[in-house]
């Protein structure tokens, strides 16, 4: 999965304690080695290796939250096709 700047993720209950009990995290940057992020509700910021981020995604400790614009675009495309 591609980790893009501006992507928002839901943090699972099992690992919230490692992220200041934040509900979400927003990817600030990804240089291919390190992912920098901002925690939701102004609970801080940090960084981690890309490999660890992928591990958290694989274990479903982080879940992608689609942005509203992509949801609208998907709905529009389906209506245009049908």
C-alpha positions as CSV (number, residue, x, y, z in Angstrom):
1,X,0.0,0.0,0.0
2,X,1.2,3.4,-0.9
3,X,1.7,5.8,2.0
4,X,0.8,9.2,0.8
5,X,1.1,12.6,2.4
6,X,-2.2,13.8,3.8
7,X,-3.6,10.3,4.3
8,X,-5.5,9.8,7.5
9,X,-5.5,6.5,9.5
10,X,-7.6,5.2,12.4
11,X,-5.5,3.9,15.3
12,X,-6.8,0.7,16.9
13,X,-7.6,0.4,20.6
14,X,-4.7,-2.1,21.1
15,X,-2.0,0.4,20.2
16,X,-3.5,3.7,21.2
17,X,-1.4,3.8,24.3
18,X,1.7,4.1,22.2
19,X,0.3,7.1,20.4
20,X,-0.8,9.3,23.4
21,X,-4.3,7.7,23.2
22,X,-5.0,9.5,19.9
23,X,-7.8,8.2,17.7
24,X,-6.2,9.1,14.4
25,X,-3.0,10.0,12.7
26,X,-2.3,12.0,9.6
27,X,0.7,11.3,7.4
28,X,2.8,14.5,7.1
29,X,5.5,13.2,4.9
30,X,7.1,10.0,3.5
31,X,10.6,10.1,2.2
32,X,10.8,6.4,1.4
33,X,12.7,5.6,4.7
34,X,10.7,7.4,7.4
35,X,7.1,8.4,7.7
36,X,6.3,11.5,9.7
37,X,2.9,11.9,11.2
38,X,0.6,14.2,13.3
39,X,-1.7,12.7,15.9
40,X,-5.3,13.7,16.0
41,X,-6.7,16.0,18.7
42,X,-3.4,17.8,18.9
43,X,-1.9,14.9,20.9
44,X,1.5,15.2,19.3
45,X,3.6,14.1,16.3
46,X,6.3,11.7,15.5
47,X,8.0,9.5,12.9
48,X,8.7,5.8,12.3
49,X,10.4,3.7,9.7
50,X,8.3,2.9,6.6
51,X,8.7,-0.8,7.3
52,X,7.1,-0.5,10.8
53,X,4.3,1.6,9.3
54,X,3.6,-1.2,6.8
55,X,3.7,-3.7,9.7
56,X,1.0,-1.7,11.6
57,X,-1.1,-1.6,8.4
58,X,-0.7,-5.4,7.9
59,X,-1.7,-6.1,11.5
60,X,-4.7,-3.8,11.1
61,X,-3.5,-1.6,13.9
62,X,-3.8,1.3,11.5
63,X,-6.9,1.5,9.2
64,X,-7.0,3.9,6.2
65,X,-9.8,6.5,6.5
66,X,-10.9,7.5,3.0
67,X,-11.2,11.3,2.5
68,X,-14.6,12.7,1.6
69,X,-13.4,13.9,-1.8
70,X,-12.4,10.4,-2.9
71,X,-15.7,9.0,-1.8
72,X,-17.6,11.6,-3.8
73,X,-15.4,10.9,-6.9
74,X,-16.2,7.2,-6.6
75,X,-19.9,7.8,-6.3
76,X,-19.8,10.2,-9.3
77,X,-17.9,7.7,-11.4
78,X,-20.4,4.9,-10.6
79,X,-23.3,7.1,-11.5
80,X,-21.7,8.2,-14.8
81,X,-21.0,4.5,-15.7
82,X,-24.6,3.3,-14.9
